[in-house]
């Protein structure tokens, strides 16, 4: 499953070469898994990406997604 996400992010970054910074707002339960995925992406792309993972709760995620 992780490899699918790594490939998805890799393909996105290939199509958007000007992206230098990524911020992910995720639930705290999956934060460790997401950090591993990001590490794999950075290794695979060999790009100097600044990635920030913000851990949050279900309620904050719900409130934030309603604003989108």
N, C-alpha and C positions, 0 to 999 in steps of 0.2 A: 504494500500500500504506500509506504513512504517513497518508493522509487517513482510512483506515478506523480506524486506531488513535486518531487525533485525535477522530473522531466517537464512538468507543467510550468514551473517557475523558470527553468532553463530556457524553454521556448519563448516565454514572455520576455525574458531579458535579452534574448537574441534579437527580438523584434523591436526592442526599445533600448538601444545602445546608450542613450543619454541618461538613463537612470543611474544615479549614484547613491541614493539613500532610500531605504525601505523601512517603514514603520508598521509593525503588525500589532494589532490590538486583539488579544486572544484570551480565552478562559484560562485561568491559572492551572487547571488540571492537565491541560495538554501542552503547557509551556515547554517542558523538557523535551518532548517529542518534536515540537516545532523548532527548537534550537538545534537539534540534531539534523533536521531537514535543511535548515539554513546553512549549517556548517558544510553539508554535502554540496549544496548549491554553490557556495563560495569556492569550494575546492574544485568543483567541476567547471565552473565558468572562468576561474582564474582572474576574476575581476576584483578590484578594490571597492567592495560594496560596504556601505555603512548600514548595518541592520540593527534596528531597535525592536525588542520584544517587550510589549507592555502587558503585564498580567492584570486581569480584571475579573470581576464576578459576573454571574449570569445577568443580574439586574442591570449593571452598567452596559453590558453588551447589548441587551435588549433596548435600553434607552437610546444608545448610540445608533443602532441600526434603524430605529424609527426616524431618525433625522436624515437618513440618506434618501 
